[in-house]
Amino acid sequence: MTVNRQELLNRLIRAKHNGFVKIITGIRRCGKSYLLFNLFRNHLLESGADDDHIIAIDLEKADDDTLLNPINLRKHIQARIKNDGKWTYVLLDEIQTCSTVLREGVDLARLHPEDVPQAYITFYKTLSALRTMPNVDVYVTGSNSRLLSSDVATEFRGRGQVIHITPLSFGEFFQLHRNTSNPYAVLNEYLSYGGLPECALFETHQEKESYLNGLYQTIYIRDVVERMKLRGEQPLASVIDVAMSNIGSLTNPTKLANALKTRGGITATKDTVSKYLGYLENAFILSKASRFDVRGNHYLDYPAKYYAADTGLRNARTGFRQMEFTHLMENAIYNELKRQGYTVDVGVVYHDTTKAGKHVRPSHEIDFVVNRGYERIYIQSAWMIPDAEKMAQETFSLKHTGDNFRKVVIDGSPMAIKHIDNDGIGHIGLLDFLLDPKSIETL
């Protein structure tokens, strides 16, 4: 059973021959290698590329460890390029495993401190050299956000294109269950076990739970510990535990540090917790949604919310004991909005009123403030809206934003009907939202 990740494949196809290094990033085991080495490679062959003009190297599984040296890697690839006027495609998996090496003949003791960084050769140098060769198109995967933002802009001088991929969307996950008569049972499985492609192929709870827990022990925690040169795994593992337990709740490093001490007797400063949260974001395990004052039009430092890259990974870390579908639905919506290219924040609206004769200014939350280009949308997530009182509660903050941007309530009820109410607020069911990437645009 395979999933046709056509949207992601189309992004790679559109990027062919554009002179950029294409950098495919995402959490480990989300399907980067399959996208590049299977789907994209098959596209190249079907489009007429010769097999000997596709140089594919999995750096984690390379038989020759010397290829982890960026100088040797460049020489190896250049020796295989035929220079016959045809396009050569270089596909490199997990490029961040390459080492950093000192240039031959360089004596660090004789260098000024400002010149020391230039004494080393990184994989960026190798990729830049390959990119400038005639008729060479370069694609790499990586599981570390060091391959994003400033590094790409600095090292490739604006000639790097990041393509971030995620675990399966619910729409992709649903392809594996086309013949089901109960789509809500599929949704329940997705919220419970997530969308990591390999996990989706297991059948029993025990198999899925074992697979997800194994990823933490053999890959995710170990990767961060080794990359950041941490002294041990336990403090990081404990931060993961409390962060996953607090998914979808407003929190801050101080609160999480207190939770570490209460739950596990681990003493950590707020700065240490903040640093570890950053490591988990860099590994794409967690994603932070900052708090945004809608009427004041500015960001608030804390509290913020953290969401898991995959609900299955979140549930496995909590031992499947905290299955609050309100938070899991919110996490799935967050991930889908990010997948659709929106920036996603947590909104807060302050509403001036009088209570017991005194002026008060309570805050009201908007689950998501999303932006894409000039477009802004306010979104509330509601697992169930059984009556008018609950509806009024969910829409109160939307009615007090003080602007005319679009407002949407995503309703988890099976009876939810897509419509726009008398206040101009759109309503859509969770299934409709997750299955149709354009559902909000066309509401």
N, C-alpha and C positions, 0 to 999 in steps of 0.2 A: 504494500500500500504506500503510495507516494502522494505528496501534495504539490500541486502546480503553483509555485509562487510567482505567478506571472507578473504581478505589479513590480516586484523587486527585480525580476529578470529584465523587464522593460526599462528600468532605470539604468541598468548596466548597458543594455543595447543602445540606449540614447547617448550614452557617454563614450561609445567607441570612437577611437581616432581623434579625440578632442585635444590631445596634447597634454592632458592632466594625468597624474598618478591617481588611479581610482582606489580609494581606501575604504574597505568594507569593515565596519566596526559593529560590535554587539557583544552581549554576554556569551560566555562559553556555552556551547552545545545548542545555540539557537538556530543553527543551519547555515552559517556563513560558508563553511567548506563545501557543503552540498550545493549551495547556490553557485559558487564559483567553479568548482571542479566537475560538477555534473550538469546542472541546468545551463550555465553559461558556456561551458566547453562544448556541450551538445549543440547549442545554438551556433557556435563558431564553425563546427564541422558541417552542420546543415547549410550554413551560409557560404560554404566553399573553401574555408580555410584548410590548409594541409595539416595533417596530424603532426608532421615534423616541424611545423611553424607555431606549435603551441607548447611552450615550456612551462610545465606545471610542477611545482616543488612544494611539498608539505614539510615545512621546516621542523615541525615537531616529530615527524617520523622519518626524516631523511637518514638514509643509511650512512652517509658521509657527514660526520659531525663537523668537519672542517668548513662546511657550507654555512655554519652559524657565524663564521667570521665574514663580515661584510665585504672585505677585499676579495676573499676566495669566492664568495657568492657572485660578485660582479664578474670576475674572470670566468667562472664556470658558465654563466649565462651568455656572456659575450662570445665565448668559444662555440656555442650552439647556434648563434644567430647566423643565418646563411648569407645575408646581404645580397639577395637576388631581386630586390625590388618589391617583393611581396611582404605583406604585413606579418610580423611576428608578435605573438601574444604571450606575455610573461605573466603567469599566475602564481603568486606566492602566498602560502597559508601560514598564519600566525607569525607575521614578520617581526613582532616584538621580541621573539625568542633569540633574535640575532644579538650577538655580543657587541660591545664597544671596544675597539682596539686602538692601541697607540701607533701612530705613524712610524714607519721604519726610520731609524737613525735619529729620533728625537730624544733629547735629554731634558727631562722636565725640570731638572735643577737649574738649567740655564735659561729657563723661560720666565718672562714676567707673568705674574698671576693672571692678568687679563688675557694672555695669549694661550693659557693652558687648554681651554675648551677646544681651540682650533688644532691642538696636537692629536686629537682623537678622531677616528673615523667611525661613523655610525651607519646604520642601515639607510638613513636618510640620504647620505652621500651616494650610496649605491643606487638607490631608486632615482635620484636626480640624474645620475650619469646615464642610466638606462633610458630615462624619459627623453633625453635630448638626442638619442640615436635615431637615425631616419627609419621610419616604418616600424617602430617598436611601440607597442601599446602595453602599459603596465597596470596590473591589478593586484592588490594585496588585501589580506584580511588581518585583523588584529582585535584583541580582546581587552584593550586598555585605552582609556580616553586620552592618554598621552598622544595618541594618533589624531586627536581632534584639535580644533581651535588654534591656539598660538603656535604649537609645533608645526602644524600643516602650513600656516601662513608664513612662519619664519623659515622653516627648512626648505620648503618647496617654492618660496617666493610667489605665493599665490597660484601655483600650478598643481595643487592637490585638491581633489574632490572627495569629500566624505559622503559615504552612503551608509547610513546607520540602519541596521536591521534588528528585528526583535523576534522573540518566540512567535509561534503562529498566532495570527489574529483569530478572533472567533469565526470570521468568515472562512478562513483557511481551514481551521479546525473542523468546521461544519462539513467541509468537502469529504472528510473521512467518514461521515455519518449521513450521507445523502439519503439513504433508504430508511431512515428512522421515521417513525410515525409520531414521535414526541420530541419536538425541538427543545422543550424546556428540560428534558432529561439530559440532552446534550449540553445545554447551558450549565446545568448543575455540575456535570462532569468537568466542564471547562473551568468553572470557578473553583472547583475543588482541587483539580490536578494540573491546571495550567496548560500552556501550549508549547512546551519544549517538544520538538518533533519526535525524538526517540521515546519520550515518556508516553506520548499519545498512542504509540503502537503496543504498549503493554495492556493487558486486559484486566488484571485483578488489582485490588487496592494494595495488597502486599507487594506486588511487583512494582507498582508506581511509587509507593512510599519508599521502598528500598532504593530505587533508582535515584529519586530526588535527594534522599539523605546521602547517598554515595557521592553525588556531585559536590556537596559541601565538603565532605571529608577528603576526597581525592583531588579535587580541582579548585573550587572557589576559595576556600580558606587558605589552602596551601599556596595558591598563586599569590595572594596578597601578602602573606607572611614572607615568602621568598623575595618578591619584588621589592617590598618596603623594608626588608631585612629586620623584621620584628623578632623579638626574643623567643616568642612562643605563640601557640595558636589560641590558648584559652581566653585571653582578654578580647581578642577580635571575635571569637565565637560567641562570647557573652554579649558583646555589643550587637551582633547580628540577632541574637535571641530577643533582646529587649526592643530593638528597632522593629523587628517583624511582628512582635506582639502589639506594638503601638501603631501599626499601619493604619492610615486614615484618620489618626487622631492628632490634634495639635500638640506639639511637643518641642523640647529644646534640649541642648546637651546637658544642662544642669539637671533637668528632670530625668533624663536617661541615666545619668551618673548615679542619681539617688536610687533609681530602680535597680541598677547593677548591685549596689550595696545591699539593698533590701532582699533581693531575690537570690543572689549568689555570694554575698559577702565580699564582693570585689570592690576595692577602693580605686576610683579613677577620677581625675579632675575633669571638669567640663571641657577643658582644652584638649585633653587626651581623647575624650569621647568624640569631640568635634573632628579631630584629626582622623580617627578611625571611620567615622561616617564619610569623610571625604574619600578615604581609600575604597570604601564600598561603592560610592558613586563612580569613582574612576574605573572600577571593575564592572560597572553597569548592573550591579546587584540591586542597588537602591537608586531612587530618583527623588530629588527634593522639589517640593512645590512651595515657593515662598508666599508669604502673606502680603496681600495688596489692598491698601485702603482705596476703595473705589471712588468715593467722593473727594478724598484728599489727593488722589492721583499720585500716590507714592508707596514705596515698599516699606514694610515693617521688618525689623531684624528678626524678631522671634515673637511668638512661636511659629513653627512651620509644620508642614506635613511631609512624611516620607511614604513612598509607595514602592512596592516590590516590582521588579522587572517581570515577574511571573507569579501568579497567585498560587500555583502549585508549590513553588519554592518557598513561598511564605507559609503555606499551611504545613508543609513538611517540617519546617523549622519549629513550628509551635506544636508539633505532634498531632496535628489535625484535631486539637482540642479547642481552638478558638474559631469556630466556623460561623462567624457573624456575617451573614450574607449582605448586610448593609455595607460593611467595610469592603468585602470582596467585590461587590458590584461597583463600588466607588473606585476601587483599584483597577478593575477591568475597563471602566470608562476612561480613567486617566491614561492608561496605556494606549487605548484606542485613539484618543485625542492626540497624544504625542505621535502615534503612528501616522496620523493624518496630516502631520506637519504643523500642528498648533504649538505655540508656547503655552504652558498651563500654570496658572497661579491659583492660590486660594484667596477668595475675595472676602472682604469685611466691609460692612456698611454701618456707620454710626448714625443713630436715629435720635434726634432731640425730642424729648417729651417731658411731661410733668408727672411725678409720682409722689403722692402724699404732700402735694403743695410745693415740692422741690423739683428743680430742674435736674434731669438725669439724661445721660447720653449712652444708652446701652448699645452694644455691638451685636450685629446679626451676620451670620456667615453665609457666603455664597460658595458652594462647593468648588466651582471652577470658574475662573476668568480666563478665557482663551483668546489668543490673538494669532492672526496669520495675515501678514501684510497689513493692510489698512482695516481689516475686518476684526471686530471684537464680538464675542458672544458670552453671555452669562448663563451658566448651566447649574441646575440643581439635580442631585441624584436622590431618588426616593424609592426604596425597595417596595413599599406598599403605601397607597393613599386611600384608606378605607372610607374617609368621610370628609365633609366640608371643612371641619376644624383642622384636620391634617393638611388639606390642600392650602388653607390660609396660612398655615405655619410654613409650608414649603415655598410659598410664593411671596411672603412678606418682604424679604430682603430684595427680591427681584423688582418689586414695585417701588423701592426706595433708593435706586441707584442714582437717580437724578439725571439720567440721560436716556437716549432713545436707541441704544444698541439692542440687538436681538437678545431675547431671553427664552430659555428652554428648560423644561422639566423632563428628565428622563425617568420613566416610571417602570419599575420592575414587575408590575402586576401583569399576569397573562391577559387581563381584560383591558389593558391600556389601548386607547384609540388615538391615532395620530390626528391632531387638530390644533387650532389656535383659539384661545378663549377670548372673552370680551375685553380683557386687559391687554391683549396683544401678545400674551405669553404662549409659546408653542409647547405642545405636549407630544411625547413620542415614547413608545414602548422600548424597553431595553433590547429586546430581540431585533426590532427594526433598526435601532441605532447600530448595533454591533454587526449586523449582516449587510448594511448598506453604507459604505463610506461617505456617500453624498446625502445621507438622510437629513442632516441638519441644514445643509445648504439649500435643500429643496423644500424645507418645511414652510 
